Amino acid sequence: MKKSMVSKRYAKALITLGVEDGNIREYGEQLSALVEIFDTQDGFENALVNPLVNKNERRQLLEKVLTALDLSPVVEKFVLLVFDKGRIGFFRDIASCYAGLSDEISGVLKGKVISATKLSGAAISKIQKALSRKMGKQVVLEAEKDSSLIGGVVTKIGDLVLDGSIKTVLSNMRETLYKGESI
């Protein structure tokens, strides 16, 4: 079974519990806290997935960290289940899938706005508001800089790409002139 399919299956299971008890956001924050531990504590994640280390010792290490994080019983049991099933190596992907499902349920769309120069906070906010009205959902954008665009912006939300870059306009104009069509 592919890693993404496994991750999505576990994330769906936890999101179902979150919907039932109204703790979707809380569970997501707790998953993120554990991913942050993976990111900041060198060797912790490797110790959990290393088959050369006794499984009981790895589980005890995980239990101590979970206790220190003071997670809800549901998330703690979930993480231990993921470990027991040998899927702790997928945990980052599970947390990422959970975040995506949580956003979907909450009506939040995440995307990127790419521009030739750094956009101001006001400009990003204005683009977000316009897209939120157009999409009928809250849009949250992450800004990126790509100097090859020359000017304008490209906005990507899921599969939707809104390309208003000068680079694309010039490319389209070149194609039109090459074909001999009128502009």
N, CA and C atoms as a LAMMPS dump frame, in Angstrom:
ITEM: TIMESTEP
0
ITEM: NUMBER OF ATOMS
549
ITEM: BOX BOUNDS ff ff ff
-5.0000000000000000e+02 5.0000000000000000e+02
-5.0000000000000000e+02 5.0000000000000000e+02
-5.0000000000000000e+02 5.0000000000000000e+02
ITEM: ATOMS id mol type element x y z
1 1 1 N 0.847 -1.171 0
2 1 2 C 0 0 0
3 1 3 C 0.892 1.233 0
4 2 1 N 0.536 2.22 -0.782
5 2 2 C 1.345 3.422 -0.881
6 2 3 C 1.305 4.217 0.42
7 3 1 N 2.403 4.943 0.652
8 3 2 C 2.551 5.739 1.87
9 3 3 C 1.423 6.765 2.005
10 4 1 N 1.08 7.428 0.907
11 4 2 C 0.034 8.456 0.975
12 4 3 C -1.337 7.855 1.285
13 5 1 N -1.596 6.667 0.771
14 5 2 C -2.878 6.013 1.043
15 5 3 C -2.98 5.634 2.516
16 6 1 N -1.886 5.119 3.047
17 6 2 C -1.851 4.738 4.463
18 6 3 C -2.033 5.974 5.333
19 7 1 N -1.291 7.021 5.008
20 7 2 C -1.365 8.266 5.783
21 7 3 C -2.769 8.834 5.77
22 8 1 N -3.385 8.832 4.605
23 8 2 C -4.733 9.382 4.482
24 8 3 C -5.741 8.555 5.293
25 9 1 N -5.566 7.248 5.289
26 9 2 C -6.473 6.367 6.031
27 9 3 C -6.412 6.653 7.534
28 10 1 N -5.205 6.789 8.071
29 10 2 C -5.049 7.094 9.491
30 10 3 C -5.576 8.497 9.806
31 11 1 N -5.279 9.459 8.937
32 11 2 C -5.743 10.833 9.154
33 11 3 C -7.27 10.887 9.148
34 12 1 N -7.892 10.157 8.233
35 12 2 C -9.36 10.124 8.177
36 12 3 C -9.952 9.524 9.448
37 13 1 N -9.293 8.508 9.974
38 13 2 C -9.783 7.882 11.204
39 13 3 C -9.773 8.883 12.355
40 14 1 N -8.679 9.624 12.496
41 14 2 C -8.596 10.604 13.582
42 14 3 C -9.527 11.787 13.348
43 15 1 N -9.67 12.219 12.107
44 15 2 C -10.556 13.362 11.828
45 15 3 C -12.002 12.976 12.122
46 16 1 N -12.35 11.725 11.887
47 16 2 C -13.703 11.244 12.205
48 16 3 C -13.956 11.362 13.701
49 17 1 N -12.965 10.972 14.503
50 17 2 C -13.1 11.109 15.959
51 17 3 C -13.193 12.587 16.349
52 18 1 N -12.402 13.417 15.691
53 18 2 C -12.429 14.851 15.979
54 18 3 C -13.761 15.488 15.656
55 19 1 N -14.377 15.055 14.571
56 19 2 C -15.7 15.565 14.199
57 19 3 C -16.731 15.136 15.239
58 20 1 N -16.652 13.868 15.651
59 20 2 C -17.611 13.338 16.619
60 20 3 C -17.561 14.063 17.957
61 21 1 N -16.34 14.358 18.437
62 21 2 C -16.251 14.994 19.752
63 21 3 C -15.935 16.493 19.7
64 22 1 N -15.885 17.066 18.49
65 22 2 C -15.708 18.509 18.348
66 22 3 C -14.309 19.021 18.651
67 23 1 N -13.305 18.172 18.525
68 23 2 C -11.934 18.565 18.848
69 23 3 C -11.002 18.527 17.643
70 24 1 N -11.502 18.836 16.468
71 24 2 C -10.692 18.758 15.253
72 24 3 C -9.441 19.628 15.379
73 25 1 N -9.625 20.88 15.737
74 25 2 C -8.502 21.812 15.809
75 25 3 C -7.497 21.389 16.886
76 26 1 N -8.009 20.983 18.039
77 26 2 C -7.142 20.568 19.144
78 26 3 C -6.271 19.379 18.737
79 27 1 N -6.863 18.394 18.085
80 27 2 C -6.107 17.226 17.654
81 27 3 C -5.03 17.62 16.644
82 28 1 N -5.371 18.509 15.731
83 28 2 C -4.398 18.981 14.748
84 28 3 C -3.216 19.675 15.398
85 29 1 N -3.494 20.498 16.399
86 29 2 C -2.428 21.194 17.126
87 29 3 C -1.526 20.196 17.844
88 30 1 N -2.118 19.15 18.388
89 30 2 C -1.333 18.15 19.107
90 30 3 C -0.474 17.325 18.149
91 31 1 N -0.999 17.01 16.982
92 31 2 C -0.197 16.31 15.978
93 31 3 C 0.974 17.188 15.545
94 32 1 N 0.701 18.467 15.35
95 32 2 C 1.76 19.41 14.962
96 32 3 C 2.827 19.519 16.036
97 33 1 N 2.42 19.467 17.298
98 33 2 C 3.384 19.535 18.397
99 33 3 C 4.337 18.339 18.352
100 34 1 N 3.809 17.173 18.036
101 34 2 C 4.664 15.982 17.952
102 34 3 C 5.591 16.067 16.735
103 35 1 N 5.091 16.568 15.626
104 35 2 C 5.938 16.751 14.441
105 35 3 C 7.063 17.74 14.76
106 36 1 N 6.751 18.763 15.541
107 36 2 C 7.771 19.738 15.947
108 36 3 C 8.859 19.062 16.791
109 37 1 N 8.454 18.124 17.634
110 37 2 C 9.438 17.362 18.414
111 37 3 C 10.334 16.566 17.468
112 38 1 N 9.744 15.955 16.44
113 38 2 C 10.525 15.229 15.436
114 38 3 C 11.545 16.164 14.786
115 39 1 N 11.106 17.404 14.502
116 39 2 C 11.963 18.365 13.814
117 39 3 C 13.084 18.902 14.695
118 40 1 N 12.811 19.091 15.962
119 40 2 C 13.775 19.76 16.839
120 40 3 C 14.674 18.814 17.626
121 41 1 N 14.238 17.618 17.862
122 41 2 C 15.032 16.67 18.659
123 41 3 C 15.75 15.686 17.738
124 42 1 N 17.011 15.982 17.495
125 42 2 C 17.801 15.129 16.606
126 42 3 C 17.818 13.68 17.098
127 43 1 N 17.533 12.779 16.186
128 43 2 C 17.619 11.361 16.501
129 43 3 C 16.353 10.752 17.088
130 44 1 N 15.416 11.586 17.518
131 44 2 C 14.199 11.038 18.143
132 44 3 C 13.393 10.208 17.148
133 45 1 N 13.127 10.792 15.998
134 45 2 C 12.345 10.075 14.991
135 45 3 C 13.081 8.817 14.534
136 46 1 N 14.388 8.93 14.336
137 46 2 C 15.172 7.761 13.925
138 46 3 C 15.144 6.664 14.983
139 47 1 N 15.167 7.054 16.244
140 47 2 C 15.106 6.063 17.324
141 47 3 C 13.779 5.313 17.302
142 48 1 N 12.704 5.995 16.941
143 48 2 C 11.383 5.358 16.914
144 48 3 C 11.222 4.378 15.756
145 49 1 N 11.884 4.655 14.642
146 49 2 C 11.707 3.8 13.465
147 49 3 C 12.819 2.775 13.293
148 50 1 N 13.875 2.877 14.078
149 50 2 C 15.026 1.994 13.936
150 50 3 C 14.692 0.572 14.418
151 51 1 N 14.69 -0.392 13.506
152 51 2 C 14.353 -1.765 13.894
153 51 3 C 15.444 -2.437 14.736
154 52 1 N 16.629 -1.835 14.791
155 52 2 C 17.711 -2.409 15.598
156 52 3 C 17.522 -2.144 17.086
157 53 1 N 16.678 -1.16 17.399
158 53 2 C 16.367 -0.865 18.798
159 53 3 C 15.136 -1.681 19.181
160 54 1 N 15.166 -2.273 20.347
161 54 2 C 14.062 -3.1 20.831
162 54 3 C 12.742 -2.323 20.753
163 55 1 N 11.699 -2.967 20.239
164 55 2 C 10.407 -2.298 20.04
165 55 3 C 9.83 -1.806 21.364
166 56 1 N 9.967 -2.565 22.433
167 56 2 C 9.446 -2.13 23.738
168 56 3 C 10.149 -0.878 24.234
169 57 1 N 11.461 -0.807 23.988
170 57 2 C 12.223 0.387 24.391
171 57 3 C 11.784 1.601 23.579
172 58 1 N 11.566 1.397 22.283
173 58 2 C 11.092 2.496 21.429
174 58 3 C 9.716 2.968 21.891
175 59 1 N 8.845 2.02 22.24
176 59 2 C 7.497 2.382 22.683
177 59 3 C 7.547 3.148 24.004
178 60 1 N 8.413 2.711 24.925
179 60 2 C 8.546 3.403 26.212
180 60 3 C 9.052 4.834 26.011
181 61 1 N 9.988 5.005 25.089
182 61 2 C 10.49 6.34 24.768
183 61 3 C 9.353 7.218 24.249
184 62 1 N 8.571 6.675 23.334
185 62 2 C 7.443 7.418 22.78
186 62 3 C 6.428 7.764 23.864
187 63 1 N 6.116 6.814 24.733
188 63 2 C 5.157 7.058 25.818
189 63 3 C 5.619 8.19 26.731
190 64 1 N 6.916 8.229 27.037
191 64 2 C 7.447 9.3 27.886
192 64 3 C 7.287 10.658 27.218
193 65 1 N 7.561 10.724 25.925
194 65 2 C 7.418 11.988 25.192
195 65 3 C 5.947 12.398 25.127
196 66 1 N 5.063 11.455 24.872
197 66 2 C 3.635 11.761 24.797
198 66 3 C 3.116 12.262 26.144
199 67 1 N 3.576 11.668 27.228
200 67 2 C 3.182 12.099 28.566
201 67 3 C 3.671 13.521 28.822
202 68 1 N 4.913 13.811 28.411
203 68 2 C 5.477 15.15 28.61
204 68 3 C 4.723 16.195 27.788
205 69 1 N 4.216 15.811 26.616
206 69 2 C 3.468 16.738 25.771
207 69 3 C 2.06 16.995 26.303
208 70 1 N 1.603 16.15 27.212
209 70 2 C 0.264 16.281 27.797
210 70 3 C -0.822 16.31 26.72
211 71 1 N -0.81 15.287 25.88
212 71 2 C -1.786 15.171 24.799
213 71 3 C -3.108 14.639 25.323
214 72 1 N -4.162 14.863 24.556
215 72 2 C -5.458 14.305 24.924
216 72 3 C -5.358 12.786 24.829
217 73 1 N -6.177 12.075 25.599
218 73 2 C -6.128 10.606 25.556
219 73 3 C -6.366 10.045 24.155
220 74 1 N -7.221 10.697 23.38
221 74 2 C -7.515 10.205 22.03
222 74 3 C -6.269 10.273 21.15
223 75 1 N -5.586 11.41 21.169
224 75 2 C -4.392 11.573 20.328
225 75 3 C -3.274 10.663 20.826
226 76 1 N -3.133 10.546 22.135
227 76 2 C -2.098 9.673 22.688
228 76 3 C -2.324 8.229 22.24
229 77 1 N -3.559 7.751 22.355
230 77 2 C -3.867 6.379 21.917
231 77 3 C -3.667 6.233 20.412
232 78 1 N -4.025 7.277 19.673
233 78 2 C -3.865 7.26 18.215
234 78 3 C -2.388 7.101 17.844
235 79 1 N -1.532 7.916 18.461
236 79 2 C -0.098 7.861 18.155
237 79 3 C 0.479 6.503 18.521
238 80 1 N 0.067 5.959 19.65
239 80 2 C 0.549 4.64 20.056
240 80 3 C 0.057 3.552 19.094
241 81 1 N -1.163 3.695 18.597
242 81 2 C -1.679 2.751 17.602
243 81 3 C -0.846 2.825 16.322
244 82 1 N -0.554 4.05 15.883
245 82 2 C 0.276 4.224 14.691
246 82 3 C 1.633 3.544 14.903
247 83 1 N 2.204 3.705 16.091
248 83 2 C 3.478 3.068 16.404
249 83 3 C 3.343 1.541 16.403
250 84 1 N 2.323 1.031 17.095
251 84 2 C 2.129 -0.415 17.206
252 84 3 C 1.916 -1.081 15.849
253 85 1 N 1.298 -0.359 14.928
254 85 2 C 1.05 -0.905 13.59
255 85 3 C 2.266 -0.737 12.67
256 86 1 N 3.358 -0.197 13.205
257 86 2 C 4.571 -0.042 12.414
258 86 3 C 4.517 1.094 11.413
259 87 1 N 3.687 2.086 11.683
260 87 2 C 3.5 3.202 10.748
261 87 3 C 4.033 4.528 11.279
262 88 1 N 4.834 4.505 12.334
263 88 2 C 5.308 5.755 12.921
264 88 3 C 6.199 6.516 11.934
265 89 1 N 6.809 5.821 11.001
266 89 2 C 7.6 6.469 9.951
267 89 3 C 6.749 7.312 9.02
268 90 1 N 5.448 7.09 9.03
269 90 2 C 4.512 7.849 8.194
270 90 3 C 3.91 9.03 8.948
271 91 1 N 4.324 9.232 10.193
272 91 2 C 3.627 10.182 11.06
273 91 3 C 3.566 11.588 10.487
274 92 1 N 4.64 12.071 9.894
275 92 2 C 4.63 13.419 9.297
276 92 3 C 3.545 13.525 8.222
277 93 1 N 3.481 12.502 7.379
278 93 2 C 2.47 12.496 6.316
279 93 3 C 1.055 12.4 6.878
280 94 1 N 0.899 11.63 7.934
281 94 2 C -0.409 11.516 8.576
282 94 3 C -0.837 12.88 9.112
283 95 1 N 0.084 13.574 9.787
284 95 2 C -0.217 14.901 10.336
285 95 3 C -0.539 15.882 9.213
286 96 1 N 0.175 15.792 8.111
287 96 2 C -0.075 16.669 6.961
288 96 3 C -1.449 16.392 6.344
289 97 1 N -1.784 15.121 6.172
290 97 2 C -3.105 14.748 5.642
291 97 3 C -4.208 15.219 6.583
292 98 1 N -3.975 15.074 7.877
293 98 2 C -4.955 15.518 8.869
294 98 3 C -5.188 17.022 8.736
295 99 1 N -4.112 17.79 8.587
296 99 2 C -4.241 19.241 8.449
297 99 3 C -5.063 19.599 7.205
298 100 1 N -4.819 18.883 6.116
299 100 2 C -5.579 19.124 4.888
300 100 3 C -7.054 18.804 5.054
301 101 1 N -7.349 17.69 5.69
302 101 2 C -8.743 17.309 5.929
303 101 3 C -9.421 18.3 6.879
304 102 1 N -8.683 18.74 7.881
305 102 2 C -9.211 19.706 8.84
306 102 3 C -9.56 21.024 8.139
307 103 1 N -8.659 21.478 7.261
308 103 2 C -8.923 22.703 6.493
309 103 3 C -10.145 22.536 5.606
310 104 1 N -10.256 21.375 4.989
311 104 2 C -11.388 21.091 4.105
312 104 3 C -12.708 21.161 4.874
313 105 1 N -12.728 20.566 6.053
314 105 2 C -13.936 20.575 6.877
315 105 3 C -14.252 21.992 7.354
316 106 1 N -13.206 22.743 7.674
317 106 2 C -13.381 24.109 8.181
318 106 3 C -13.674 25.118 7.068
319 107 1 N -13.586 24.694 5.815
320 107 2 C -13.842 25.597 4.706
321 107 3 C -12.672 26.523 4.414
322 108 1 N -11.469 26.069 4.708
323 108 2 C -10.267 26.869 4.466
324 108 3 C -9.526 26.279 3.264
325 109 1 N -9.166 27.159 2.332
326 109 2 C -8.357 26.748 1.191
327 109 3 C -6.979 27.368 1.341
328 110 1 N -5.949 26.554 1.24
329 110 2 C -4.583 27.063 1.338
330 110 3 C -3.967 27.086 -0.042
331 111 1 N -3.169 28.109 -0.276
332 111 2 C -2.53 28.237 -1.576
333 111 3 C -1.285 29.091 -1.505
334 112 1 N -0.754 29.38 -2.679
335 112 2 C 0.451 30.19 -2.792
336 112 3 C 0.188 31.343 -3.743
337 113 1 N 0.8 32.468 -3.441
338 113 2 C 0.804 33.592 -4.369
339 113 3 C 2.277 33.856 -4.673
340 114 1 N 2.606 33.778 -5.946
341 114 2 C 3.988 33.914 -6.38
342 114 3 C 4.094 35.211 -7.167
343 115 1 N 5.094 36.025 -6.823
344 115 2 C 5.272 37.315 -7.489
345 115 3 C 6.743 37.55 -7.792
346 116 1 N 7.006 38.533 -8.672
347 116 2 C 8.375 38.86 -9.051
348 116 3 C 9.11 39.555 -7.912
349 117 1 N 8.389 40.3 -7.103
350 117 2 C 8.977 40.991 -5.96
351 117 3 C 8.207 40.609 -4.707
352 118 1 N 8.791 40.922 -3.567
353 118 2 C 8.124 40.593 -2.306
354 118 3 C 6.847 41.427 -2.17
355 119 1 N 5.732 40.746 -1.883
356 119 2 C 4.453 41.429 -1.703
357 119 3 C 4.301 41.907 -0.268
358 120 1 N 3.645 43.049 -0.115
359 120 2 C 3.382 43.562 1.223
360 120 3 C 2.249 42.752 1.856
361 121 1 N 2.152 42.838 3.154
362 121 2 C 1.076 42.149 3.866
363 121 3 C -0.29 42.625 3.406
364 122 1 N -0.396 43.918 3.125
365 122 2 C -1.668 44.486 2.656
366 122 3 C -2.055 43.91 1.297
367 123 1 N -1.069 43.757 0.404
368 123 2 C -1.35 43.213 -0.926
369 123 3 C -1.805 41.757 -0.834
370 124 1 N -1.125 40.985 0.013
371 124 2 C -1.506 39.58 0.195
372 124 3 C -2.91 39.495 0.774
373 125 1 N -3.191 40.339 1.755
374 125 2 C -4.515 40.365 2.372
375 125 3 C -5.596 40.712 1.355
376 126 1 N -5.317 41.675 0.491
377 126 2 C -6.284 42.085 -0.541
378 126 3 C -6.557 40.929 -1.511
379 127 1 N -5.504 40.221 -1.909
380 127 2 C -5.665 39.069 -2.809
381 127 3 C -6.467 37.971 -2.112
382 128 1 N -6.151 37.712 -0.847
383 128 2 C -6.883 36.687 -0.079
384 128 3 C -8.365 37.019 0
385 129 1 N -8.691 38.286 0.293
386 129 2 C -10.097 38.683 0.406
387 129 3 C -10.829 38.515 -0.919
388 130 1 N -10.193 38.92 -2.009
389 130 2 C -10.823 38.793 -3.326
390 130 3 C -11.048 37.317 -3.671
391 131 1 N -10.057 36.488 -3.407
392 131 2 C -10.204 35.06 -3.695
393 131 3 C -11.23 34.4 -2.778
394 132 1 N -11.291 34.85 -1.534
395 132 2 C -12.276 34.301 -0.594
396 132 3 C -13.69 34.584 -1.083
397 133 1 N -13.922 35.795 -1.565
398 133 2 C -15.249 36.139 -2.115
399 133 3 C -15.548 35.284 -3.337
400 134 1 N -14.572 35.153 -4.219
401 134 2 C -14.759 34.404 -5.458
402 134 3 C -14.982 32.908 -5.197
403 135 1 N -14.229 32.344 -4.25
404 135 2 C -14.294 30.908 -3.981
405 135 3 C -15.402 30.537 -3.001
406 136 1 N -15.883 31.498 -2.224
407 136 2 C -16.915 31.206 -1.234
408 136 3 C -16.375 30.5 -0.002
409 137 1 N -15.067 30.516 0.172
410 137 2 C -14.41 29.896 1.326
411 137 3 C -13.267 30.803 1.765
412 138 1 N -12.81 30.598 2.985
413 138 2 C -11.669 31.369 3.459
414 138 3 C -10.408 30.882 2.751
415 139 1 N -9.662 31.818 2.177
416 139 2 C -8.429 31.497 1.478
417 139 3 C -7.25 32.015 2.297
418 140 1 N -6.271 31.15 2.502
419 140 2 C -5.037 31.522 3.212
420 140 3 C -3.886 31.306 2.232
421 141 1 N -3.137 32.374 1.972
422 141 2 C -2.065 32.309 0.985
423 141 3 C -0.69 32.434 1.623
424 142 1 N 0.231 31.686 1.077
425 142 2 C 1.636 31.777 1.45
426 142 3 C 2.336 32.494 0.3
427 143 1 N 3.126 33.512 0.607
428 143 2 C 3.792 34.3 -0.427
429 143 3 C 5.141 33.697 -0.801
430 144 1 N 5.42 33.73 -2.101
431 144 2 C 6.703 33.28 -2.629
432 144 3 C 7.199 34.306 -3.627
433 145 1 N 8.507 34.365 -3.798
434 145 2 C 9.105 35.295 -4.754
435 145 3 C 9.755 34.497 -5.873
436 146 1 N 9.493 34.887 -7.12
437 146 2 C 10.108 34.27 -8.289
438 146 3 C 10.417 35.385 -9.279
439 147 1 N 11.66 35.822 -9.319
440 147 2 C 12.037 36.967 -10.145
441 147 3 C 11.911 36.692 -11.643
442 148 1 N 11.758 35.436 -12.05
443 148 2 C 11.601 35.125 -13.476
444 148 3 C 10.229 35.533 -14.013
445 149 1 N 9.309 35.906 -13.141
446 149 2 C 7.964 36.294 -13.584
447 149 3 C 7.922 37.683 -14.224
448 150 1 N 8.917 38.487 -14.019
449 150 2 C 9.026 39.86 -14.499
450 150 3 C 8.086 40.784 -13.727
451 151 1 N 6.824 40.434 -13.645
452 151 2 C 5.834 41.221 -12.919
453 151 3 C 4.538 40.444 -12.833
454 152 1 N 3.563 40.977 -12.111
455 152 2 C 2.293 40.295 -11.933
456 152 3 C 2.384 39.217 -10.864
457 153 1 N 1.322 38.419 -10.761
458 153 2 C 1.304 37.349 -9.77
459 153 3 C 0.71 36.071 -10.354
460 154 1 N 1.112 34.954 -9.762
461 154 2 C 0.532 33.65 -10.066
462 154 3 C -0.009 33.131 -8.743
463 155 1 N -1.272 32.722 -8.749
464 155 2 C -1.894 32.2 -7.542
465 155 3 C -2.266 30.745 -7.778
466 156 1 N -1.852 29.889 -6.823
467 156 2 C -2.153 28.459 -6.924
468 156 3 C -2.924 28.037 -5.677
469 157 1 N -4.118 27.492 -5.908
470 157 2 C -4.934 26.948 -4.831
471 157 3 C -5.372 25.563 -5.277
472 158 1 N -4.756 24.549 -4.697
473 158 2 C -5.054 23.182 -5.128
474 158 3 C -4.693 23.02 -6.59
475 159 1 N -5.647 22.592 -7.408
476 159 2 C -5.418 22.406 -8.843
477 159 3 C -5.657 23.684 -9.631
478 160 1 N -6.224 24.693 -9.01
479 160 2 C -6.535 25.952 -9.678
480 160 3 C -5.298 26.843 -9.745
481 161 1 N -4.962 27.305 -10.944
482 161 2 C -3.842 28.221 -11.134
483 161 3 C -4.364 29.454 -11.843
484 162 1 N -4.212 30.596 -11.205
485 162 2 C -4.589 31.873 -11.794
486 162 3 C -3.297 32.594 -12.14
487 163 1 N -2.971 32.641 -13.43
488 163 2 C -1.683 33.177 -13.862
489 163 3 C -1.878 34.554 -14.473
490 164 1 N -1.505 35.576 -13.732
491 164 2 C -1.573 36.952 -14.208
492 164 3 C -0.184 37.542 -14.319
493 165 1 N 0.787 36.692 -14.628
494 165 2 C 2.166 37.172 -14.704
495 165 3 C 2.465 37.763 -16.074
496 166 1 N 3.363 38.715 -16.101
497 166 2 C 3.772 39.341 -17.36
498 166 3 C 4.482 38.31 -18.227
499 167 1 N 5.198 37.413 -17.614
500 167 2 C 5.901 36.356 -18.347
501 167 3 C 4.913 35.549 -19.195
502 168 1 N 3.78 35.182 -18.614
503 168 2 C 2.77 34.406 -19.341
504 168 3 C 2.097 35.246 -20.418
505 169 1 N 1.797 36.503 -20.101
506 169 2 C 1.179 37.395 -21.089
507 169 3 C 2.094 37.547 -22.297
508 170 1 N 3.391 37.774 -22.066
509 170 2 C 4.344 37.908 -23.169
510 170 3 C 4.474 36.606 -23.952
511 171 1 N 4.467 35.486 -23.249
512 171 2 C 4.555 34.19 -23.911
513 171 3 C 3.338 33.951 -24.805
514 172 1 N 2.158 34.284 -24.302
515 172 2 C 0.928 34.133 -25.096
516 172 3 C 0.94 35.058 -26.312
517 173 1 N 1.446 36.285 -26.113
518 173 2 C 1.517 37.243 -27.206
519 173 3 C 2.489 36.737 -28.274
520 174 1 N 3.617 36.161 -27.852
521 174 2 C 4.598 35.618 -28.785
522 174 3 C 3.971 34.501 -29.61
523 175 1 N 3.224 33.613 -28.954
524 175 2 C 2.552 32.524 -29.678
525 175 3 C 1.563 33.061 -30.698
526 176 1 N 0.798 34.067 -30.292
527 176 2 C -0.195 34.664 -31.187
528 176 3 C 0.485 35.277 -32.401
529 177 1 N 1.556 36.008 -32.181
530 177 2 C 2.279 36.631 -33.295
531 177 3 C 2.926 35.569 -34.175
532 178 1 N 3.435 34.528 -33.59
533 178 2 C 4.059 33.439 -34.339
534 178 3 C 3.06 32.759 -35.252
535 179 1 N 1.843 32.574 -34.767
536 179 2 C 0.789 31.936 -35.552
537 179 3 C 0.229 32.869 -36.605
538 180 1 N 0.507 34.145 -36.479
539 180 2 C 0.015 35.121 -37.464
540 180 3 C -1.396 35.569 -37.195
541 181 1 N -1.892 35.369 -35.989
542 181 2 C -3.247 35.796 -35.637
543 181 3 C -3.215 37.257 -35.212
544 182 1 N -4.357 37.868 -35.239
545 182 2 C -4.414 39.264 -34.782
546 182 3 C -4.6 39.285 -33.271
547 183 1 N -4.042 40.301 -32.66
548 183 2 C -4.097 40.417 -31.206
549 183 3 C -5.372 41.013 -30.842
